[in-house]
Amino acid sequence: MAIIGTPYDDVFHTIVNDCGHLTISVVNEMFQKKYELTEEVTFLKNEHFLQNQAQEGEKVTDSCVQLQDEKYHVECQSTPDGSMAERMFEYDSCIALEGSELENH
């Protein structure tokens, strides 16, 4: 049976990216935080370019947000293809490198 569309993924993406106060609720629940619902949500870049031998090209995260000084990356996947852990590692590595600075060589 072929899976057509990703309705759960699409709803999650809409909630997180289009409804800031709901994003805070998701972060509070998933990461056991206590941000106020009025906290400013900064949406970070969701497109990351991978450059390795196995895969090269653009990867898009479901959500990458910043609340105060903390960054949060959340993914939703409704199809069990076994790729979630690998993708999270790839995305988080890209996110860390994009925010890094070179000091003293």
C-alpha positions as CSV (number, residue, x, y, z in Angstrom):
1,M,0.0,0.0,0.0
2,A,1.5,3.3,-1.1
3,I,1.4,6.3,1.2
4,I,0.0,9.3,-0.5
5,G,0.7,12.7,1.1
6,T,1.9,13.4,4.6
7,P,-1.1,14.9,6.5
8,Y,0.3,14.6,10.0
9,D,3.6,16.0,8.9
10,D,1.9,18.9,7.1
11,V,-0.3,19.7,10.1
12,F,2.7,19.7,12.4
13,H,4.6,21.9,10.1
14,T,1.7,24.4,9.9
15,I,1.3,24.5,13.7
16,V,5.0,25.1,14.4
17,N,5.7,27.6,11.6
18,D,2.5,29.5,11.4
19,C,1.3,29.6,15.0
20,G,4.1,31.0,17.2
21,H,2.3,30.5,20.5
22,L,1.7,26.9,19.7
23,T,5.4,26.5,18.9
24,I,6.1,27.6,22.5
25,S,3.7,24.9,23.8
26,V,5.4,22.2,21.7
27,V,8.9,23.2,23.0
28,N,7.6,23.4,26.6
29,E,6.1,19.9,26.4
30,M,8.9,18.2,24.4
31,F,11.9,19.8,26.3
32,Q,10.3,20.3,29.7
33,K,10.6,24.0,29.6
34,K,8.4,26.8,31.0
35,Y,8.5,29.6,28.4
36,E,5.6,32.1,28.6
37,L,3.3,32.0,25.6
38,T,4.1,35.6,25.0
39,E,7.8,34.8,24.5
40,E,9.3,36.0,21.2
41,V,9.8,33.1,18.8
42,T,12.6,33.5,16.2
43,F,12.2,31.1,13.3
44,L,15.6,30.0,12.0
45,K,16.6,28.8,8.6
46,N,15.1,25.5,7.7
47,E,17.2,24.8,4.6
48,H,20.5,23.2,5.0
49,F,22.9,22.1,2.3
50,L,24.8,18.8,2.8
51,Q,28.1,18.3,1.2
52,N,29.3,14.8,1.7
53,Q,30.1,11.8,-0.4
54,A,26.9,9.9,0.2
55,Q,24.4,12.7,-0.1
56,E,24.7,16.1,-1.5
57,G,22.0,18.8,-1.7
58,E,19.4,20.6,0.2
59,K,17.7,19.2,3.3
60,V,14.7,20.9,4.9
61,T,14.0,20.6,8.6
62,D,10.4,20.7,9.9
63,S,11.3,23.4,12.5
64,C,14.2,25.2,13.9
65,V,13.4,28.0,16.3
66,Q,15.1,30.1,19.0
67,L,13.5,31.1,22.3
68,Q,15.7,33.4,24.3
69,D,19.2,32.1,23.9
70,E,18.2,28.4,23.2
71,K,17.8,26.8,19.8
72,Y,15.3,24.0,19.3
73,H,15.0,21.6,16.3
74,V,11.9,19.5,16.1
75,E,10.9,17.0,13.4
76,C,7.7,15.1,12.7
77,Q,7.6,12.0,10.6
78,S,4.5,9.8,10.0
79,T,6.2,7.3,7.7
80,P,8.4,4.7,9.4
81,D,11.4,4.6,7.1
82,G,14.1,4.4,9.8
83,S,15.8,7.6,8.7
84,M,14.8,10.0,11.6
85,A,18.0,9.6,13.8
86,E,20.3,10.0,10.8
87,R,18.4,13.1,9.5
88,M,18.3,14.7,12.9
89,F,22.1,14.3,13.3
90,E,22.7,15.7,9.8
91,Y,20.4,18.7,10.4
92,D,21.8,19.4,13.9
93,S,25.3,19.3,12.6
94,C,24.4,21.8,9.9
95,I,22.7,24.0,12.4
96,A,25.7,23.9,14.7
97,L,28.2,24.7,11.9
98,E,26.0,27.6,10.6
99,G,26.2,29.3,14.0
100,S,29.9,28.7,14.6
101,E,32.8,31.1,14.5
102,L,36.5,30.2,13.8
103,E,38.8,31.4,16.6
104,N,42.6,31.1,16.7
105,H,42.7,28.9,13.6
